[in-house]
Amino acid sequence: MNKEILTVVENVSNEKGVDKEIIFEALEAALASATRKKDGEDIDVRVSINRKTGDYDTFRRWKVFADDSTELEFPEKELRLEDALDLSSDAEPGGYVEMSHPSVVFGRIAASGWYTAALSMRLLVDGDLTIAGGLIGLGNEMTWPRPTYPGDTLRVETEVLAIRVSESKPDRGIVTARNVTLNQHGEPVQIAVVTMLVPRRPVG
């Protein structure tokens, strides 16, 4: 049992009124980001935390494309179907295949970062930036330039870095944004660059 993760989730939920599921998802994203930073920025990683025990598993994953597809752009996280079938007999185009990957350690020193990630997620959920039709997260990278201390007042500023049309889904767009969490002194305590799949406004 990983009591540290359960303690962080319980404390943030009780102190800040954040839904526990939001905190778990923020921790999973942060652990995945830490894994990519450690083992290779170009790989795709998924982390799954057991909500009852706090234990977690890490998986490296690849998106599957048809054998004749011309859309493959990132060989570190994309595979043709014939290669994906070597990892999973259930592989199909448009889905993902996964294999177990070493997990990073969730330690006391890192707890401030996970705590900040959970609070930042709550601020974004409650904020004014909304996407009509919802969004799907495609990945993120997080860094924590400095710790968050008790009594700090946080805010999140979002900057849209890039917008493009999805080549595989023309009715969707891909948005890259930078979310910077600042303390009351204007100092960044978390920087997260996120990529999102969002609906496109109909043309005409």
C-alpha positions as CSV (number, residue, x, y, z in Angstrom):
1,M,0.0,0.0,0.0
2,N,1.3,3.5,-0.9
3,K,0.2,5.6,2.1
4,E,1.9,8.7,0.8
5,I,-0.3,9.0,-2.3
6,L,-3.5,8.3,-0.2
7,T,-2.4,10.9,2.3
8,V,-1.9,13.6,-0.4
9,V,-5.3,12.8,-1.9
10,E,-7.0,12.8,1.5
11,N,-5.4,16.0,2.6
12,V,-6.0,18.0,-0.5
13,S,-9.6,16.8,-0.7
14,N,-10.3,17.8,2.9
15,E,-8.4,21.1,2.9
16,K,-9.3,22.4,-0.5
17,G,-12.6,20.7,-1.3
18,V,-11.2,19.0,-4.4
19,D,-12.9,15.9,-5.6
20,K,-10.7,12.9,-5.0
21,E,-10.9,11.6,-8.6
22,I,-9.6,15.0,-9.9
23,I,-6.6,14.6,-7.5
24,F,-5.9,11.0,-8.6
25,E,-6.0,12.0,-12.3
26,A,-3.6,15.0,-11.6
27,L,-1.2,12.6,-9.8
28,E,-1.4,10.1,-12.7
29,A,-0.6,12.9,-15.2
30,A,2.3,14.2,-13.0
31,L,3.8,10.7,-12.6
32,A,3.5,10.1,-16.3
33,S,5.3,13.4,-17.0
34,A,8.1,12.5,-14.5
35,T,8.5,9.1,-16.2
36,R,8.8,10.7,-19.6
37,K,11.3,13.2,-18.3
38,K,13.4,10.4,-16.8
39,D,13.2,7.9,-19.7
40,G,12.7,9.9,-22.8
41,E,10.6,12.9,-23.7
42,D,9.2,11.4,-26.9
43,I,7.6,8.3,-25.4
44,D,4.0,8.1,-24.4
45,V,3.3,6.9,-20.9
46,R,0.1,6.0,-18.9
47,V,0.0,5.7,-15.1
48,S,-2.8,3.9,-13.3
49,I,-3.2,4.5,-9.5
50,N,-5.3,2.0,-7.5
51,R,-7.8,4.2,-5.7
52,K,-8.0,1.9,-2.7
53,T,-4.3,1.1,-2.0
54,G,-2.5,4.0,-3.6
55,D,-0.2,1.6,-5.5
56,Y,0.4,2.4,-9.1
57,D,1.5,0.8,-12.4
58,T,3.2,2.5,-15.3
59,F,2.8,1.6,-19.0
60,R,4.5,2.7,-22.1
61,R,2.0,2.9,-24.9
62,W,1.9,3.3,-28.7
63,K,-1.0,4.5,-30.9
64,V,-1.8,1.9,-33.6
65,F,-2.1,2.9,-37.3
66,A,-3.1,0.8,-40.3
67,D,-0.3,-0.9,-42.2
68,D,-0.7,1.3,-45.2
69,S,-1.1,4.6,-43.2
70,T,0.9,7.6,-44.2
71,E,0.1,9.5,-40.9
72,L,2.9,8.1,-38.7
73,E,5.0,11.0,-37.4
74,F,6.4,9.9,-34.1
75,P,8.1,6.4,-34.2
76,E,8.7,6.5,-30.4
77,K,4.9,6.3,-29.7
78,E,3.3,5.1,-32.9
79,L,3.2,1.7,-34.5
80,R,1.8,0.1,-37.6
81,L,-0.7,-2.7,-37.0
82,E,1.6,-5.5,-38.0
83,D,4.1,-4.4,-35.3
84,A,1.5,-3.7,-32.7
85,L,0.1,-7.2,-33.0
86,D,3.5,-8.4,-31.6
87,L,2.6,-6.6,-28.4
88,S,-1.1,-7.4,-28.2
89,S,-3.4,-9.7,-30.3
90,D,-6.2,-7.2,-29.7
91,A,-4.5,-4.3,-31.4
92,E,-6.5,-2.4,-33.9
93,P,-6.0,0.9,-35.8
94,G,-7.0,3.9,-33.8
95,G,-6.4,2.2,-30.5
96,Y,-3.3,1.8,-28.2
97,V,-1.1,-1.1,-27.2
98,E,0.8,-1.0,-24.0
99,M,3.6,-2.8,-22.1
100,S,4.7,-2.5,-18.5
101,H,7.3,0.2,-17.8
102,P,9.4,0.9,-14.7
103,S,7.7,3.4,-12.4
104,V,9.2,6.5,-10.9
105,V,9.3,6.7,-7.1
106,F,6.7,8.8,-5.3
107,G,8.7,10.3,-2.4
108,R,8.2,12.8,0.3
109,I,10.4,15.4,-1.6
110,A,8.2,15.2,-4.6
111,A,4.9,15.5,-2.6
112,S,4.9,19.3,-2.9
113,G,4.8,18.9,-6.7
114,W,1.9,16.5,-6.7
115,Y,0.1,18.7,-4.3
116,T,0.6,21.7,-6.5
117,A,-0.6,19.7,-9.6
118,A,-3.8,18.8,-7.8
119,L,-4.5,22.4,-6.7
120,S,-3.7,23.6,-10.2
121,M,-6.1,21.1,-11.7
122,R,-8.9,22.4,-9.4
123,L,-8.2,26.0,-10.4
124,L,-8.4,25.1,-14.1
125,V,-11.6,23.1,-13.6
126,D,-13.2,26.0,-11.8
127,G,-11.8,28.7,-14.1
128,D,-13.3,30.6,-17.0
129,L,-11.4,28.7,-19.8
130,T,-13.9,26.2,-21.1
131,I,-13.9,24.3,-24.4
132,A,-17.3,23.9,-26.1
133,G,-17.9,20.2,-26.7
134,G,-15.2,19.1,-24.2
135,L,-11.6,18.1,-24.8
136,I,-9.4,15.1,-24.7
137,G,-5.9,15.3,-23.2
138,L,-3.2,14.0,-25.5
139,G,-0.2,14.5,-23.1
140,N,1.5,17.0,-20.9
141,E,4.9,18.0,-19.5
142,M,5.2,19.3,-15.9
143,T,8.0,21.0,-14.1
144,W,8.1,22.5,-10.6
145,P,10.6,25.5,-10.4
146,R,10.0,26.0,-6.7
147,P,7.9,24.4,-3.9
148,T,4.5,25.4,-2.7
149,Y,4.3,26.3,1.0
150,P,1.4,26.4,3.4
151,G,-0.4,29.7,3.2
152,D,0.5,30.4,-0.4
153,T,-2.2,31.8,-2.7
154,L,-2.1,30.3,-6.2
155,R,-3.5,31.3,-9.6
156,V,-3.1,29.8,-13.0
157,E,-2.4,31.7,-16.2
158,T,-2.9,29.9,-19.6
159,E,-1.2,30.8,-22.9
160,V,-2.2,29.1,-26.1
161,L,1.0,28.2,-27.9
162,A,-0.3,26.5,-31.1
163,I,-3.5,25.5,-32.9
164,R,-3.7,23.1,-35.8
165,V,-6.2,20.8,-37.5
166,S,-5.9,17.1,-36.7
167,E,-4.8,15.2,-39.8
168,S,-6.6,12.0,-38.8
169,K,-9.8,13.8,-37.5
170,P,-10.6,16.8,-39.6
171,D,-13.5,17.7,-37.3
172,R,-11.1,18.2,-34.5
173,G,-8.3,20.6,-33.7
174,I,-5.1,20.1,-31.7
175,V,-4.3,22.9,-29.2
176,T,-1.0,23.2,-27.3
177,A,-1.2,25.5,-24.2
178,R,1.1,26.4,-21.4
179,N,-0.5,26.6,-17.9
180,V,1.7,28.5,-15.4
181,T,0.8,28.3,-11.7
182,L,2.0,31.4,-9.8
183,N,2.1,32.1,-6.1
184,Q,1.2,35.4,-4.4
185,H,4.6,36.8,-5.3
186,G,4.1,36.1,-9.0
187,E,6.7,33.3,-8.9
188,P,6.0,30.2,-11.0
189,V,5.6,27.0,-8.8
190,Q,4.4,24.8,-11.7
191,I,4.7,25.0,-15.5
192,A,2.6,22.5,-17.5
193,V,2.6,22.3,-21.3
194,V,-0.5,20.4,-22.4
195,T,-1.8,19.1,-25.7
196,M,-5.5,18.8,-26.2
197,L,-7.8,17.4,-28.9
198,V,-10.8,19.7,-29.2
199,P,-13.9,20.0,-31.5
200,R,-13.6,22.4,-34.4
201,R,-16.1,25.1,-35.2
202,P,-18.1,24.2,-38.4
203,V,-16.8,26.0,-41.5
204,G,-19.2,28.4,-43.1
